[in-house]
Amino acid sequence: MVRHAILQLKPAKGQIGRNLEHLEAALAKLATEEVDVAVAPEAYPTGYFLQGGVRELALEAAELEDRLSAWHAAHYQKPLDLIVGFYERDGGDYYNTAAYLELGGRGLLHRHRKIFLPTYGVFDEERFLNRGHELKTFTTRFGRAAMLICEDFWHTVTASIAALQGAEIIYVPSASPARGFAGARPANVERWETLARTVSGEHGLYVALASLVGSEAGKMMSGGSLLAGPEGEVIAHAPPFTEAVLLADVDLKRIPPVRYDNPLLADLKAGLPLIFPELRKIVEEL
Amino acid sequence: MKLIRGATNHEVLDLNYPLVAKTLVRFIREELNGRGYEEAVVAVSGGVDSAVTLALAARALGPDKVHALSLPHRDSSPESRSHAELVAARFGVELETVDITPMVEGYAEQTPGITPRRKGNVMARARMIVTFDKSEQYHALPLGTGNKTERLFGYFTWHADDSPPVNPLGDLYKTQVWGLAEHLGVPDEIVHKAPTADLEPGQTDEADLGVRYRRADVILEHYLKGYPDEYIVALGYTPAEVATVKRRVNRTHYKRHLPAVALLSSTAINEFYLRPLDFRTEDG
């Protein structure tokens, strides 16, 4: 069992130090829960909507790692894995990045730079950020993992690639302004749950979604963080809009029997050579 | 064999009003707290928009943290005044009255030939002056009451009704404000009366606009989403109504923006230099 804490947090815009302290305080409250892996939302240290302010507030991955490692060393005996979304500065380039930090261990284990930068409607990411160009799974202390950020996950092909590369769990930091108020919950919250259940059920893996909350100048980040299990079931679900911590165990040993009963991933591997030429043709014609 | 008909499949304006109310209450609380405020000022006209805003503010902050202002002019309809009192009583908020007649008439006396329309605009701007001064007095943030329909039509006095820094109703059409008003328990006589700016005697919004709100809102929703005119007309709206709505929207874009600034550099504010309104840095 791998104990996960999904942190649905509300940052104060631009207040990096204060926000990291808030995250650390949330984790400190879980001191007796023996958390193995904690997941924080997209762009958590700064808030999501920065426009050109990304240039002022982006962090180098090493800065973030150093800060959180120092805090971990002062408070923890055992390692803690932490996934956190942040705006990353790398030389003159800026990315919307998720870091997987094995605190008290190997440090920055992996970083995923968001590939699908929404630049439509209320979103304007590609104006201020570079795209990431890689989608790779990686091995944690517990198993094989992938990270996808927000819109990355809205294209289910990315999760399919991660699953084909062996991911047993996909971590999804996100920031999603609430919109669509005709139903029981905001339409985007419904959509996130549908996506997470579809992906986890199709590939027999876990999906851990950590979604930002708080009003950013009227854009109400919706939350609705969740953990979905390998049969497409929702194991834990946070309410919209309000700060919450989800605490749940991930049992990676469930994956082989679930996949045996429902071998869609194996079928995809078997069928991929048949459909791949079509996919290649589409890409070549772009 | 059983025949099963599919659900209708078109744009709908009807919302889950309890969810909307909950969300707007949270919006008010978070936007005020983020700016260092715990109290709000709401100018209450006796109409449905300010009634809904007051109800939301009272829920968000507590009635004792909300300052309701009645700002009548001697030419205002007595019904507006009594409805403002009714709303304040319904939501348990104390109502403070400031008569704007001396402010408005002090200017009007020096301005021979001032038309009713110009005087109406002076009234709206006098109300803005009082609202912001009360904001300073009580350290309470003014809440705007403008709805999406009037914002899209530019049917408001520029730099008056649109000036408060936080507006919970600005993305709700008038039709939706009515729905929310019913959910929040705004008194029936206010929800169901003909909307009026009450800046000129006998004025009603729908006579001024030349289209009914309930019809305008459906047209607006489709127009904003990019449906062509023929599609909207096929829904049962006249070409004249569609044209009226589009004309009002497209003549008033300037009222929804800051003033045009001559761009001379590559650091022009809001053109090149882009920061969201809540942007802060740690040393800022």
Interface residues (C-beta under 8 A of the other chain):
Chain A: A12 K13 G14 Q15 I16 G17 R18 G47 F49 L50 Q51 G52 G53 E56 L57 A178 F181 A182 G183 A184 R185 P186 G214 S215 E216 A217 G218 M220 F241
Chain B: V12 D14 L15 N16 L19 V20 T23 R26 F27 E30 E31 G34 Y273 L274 R275 P276 L277 D278 F279 R280 T281 E282 G284
